[in-house]
Amino acid sequence: MMKQKLSLKGRALRYLSMREHSRIELVRKLSPYAEEAEEVEVVLNWLEASNFMSAERFSDSLVNRRSSRFGNQRILAELQTHQLDDVEIQRVKDNLSESELERALAVLHRKFPHAPVDFEERLKQSRFLQQRGFSGKSIQGAMRVEREDEAE
C-alpha cells in the first residue's frame, strides 16, 4: 500500500502537534512542499484564525523550555530570531525579569555545587553564567549568595 502525501495543512498540523512553532519556522518547513508561496501563507493564516498557531503560545513554550538553562538575554535573542512582534517580546521580558536571579542561582548550583575557592574559580563561574545569557546584575547577585552560604 502506498502512503498518501500529506497536504500542507496536514503537515502544519502534524508539526504543531509535536510542539509550538513560530510562523517563520512553519514557512521554512512547509515551503519545500508547496507549489507556490501563496499556498503556505493561506495555510498559516488559516492556522492563526483557527487558533492552532499562536505567537503567545509559541513564546511561552520556548521560554518554558529554555528558562531552566538560560538567562534573559539568550532567551530574548532567540525569540527575536523568530521575528515576533515587539509587544510579545516585551511581555516575555517583563515575565522573565522577575525570576532571573533564582534561575541564575539554580543553574550555578547545578553546574558548580561548591562555592569558588579562589579568584580564578570565581571568574570561571561568572563566565559560565554570562555565556548562558544572564545579566551582570543577576550574576553578581548569584555570586554574592554563593559566598554568603559558604560563610555560614
Salt bridges, closest charged atoms under 4 A:
GLU20 OE2 - ARG57 NE 3.17
GLU25 OE2 - ARG19 NH2 2.93
GLU41 OE1 - ARG23 NH2 2.76
GLU48 OE1 - ARG23 NH1 2.93
ASP60 OD1 - ARG91 NH2 2.76
GLU78 OE1 - ARG66 NE 2.99
GLU88 OE2 - ARG91 NH2 2.49
GLU146 OE1 - HIS109 ND1 3.93
